[in-house]
């Protein structure tokens, strides 16, 4: 089974896109950290994730002293990353899991740490592959994502290639 660690930006976007149910229907082992869940999400966003936390689909890694020391060490190497970003990276390293994030600085740093990193397009591919959404829904939601998350930028060729591929389904 694939284990993934979710950075907050992916979770927030999935909530805004109303794709949380679809996402947690993928047969993966999902993780995040208490630092992310407790400090980066609004109460209503936490409430939307609560059923998945309660049923064990989203496993929250409770960080201890040793974890925090490792997070501080990562942050010392890459000061522009927050402790929450570094907690996601630490969790991925600890679990030997993939990291799902759209944060470019985190993506690049995670790769230097030999962590497999994926973003939104990979998540959409998985949602289609696992038949959690249709290609038509993926196109609609991906276009919606570019509106609700203005800071997000996809590689243009990759973005256009996905749209074309999904249109052919």
Order of alpha helices (4+ residues) and beta strands (2+ residues): beta-alpha-alpha-beta-alpha-alpha-beta-alpha-alpha-beta-alpha-beta-alpha-alpha-alpha
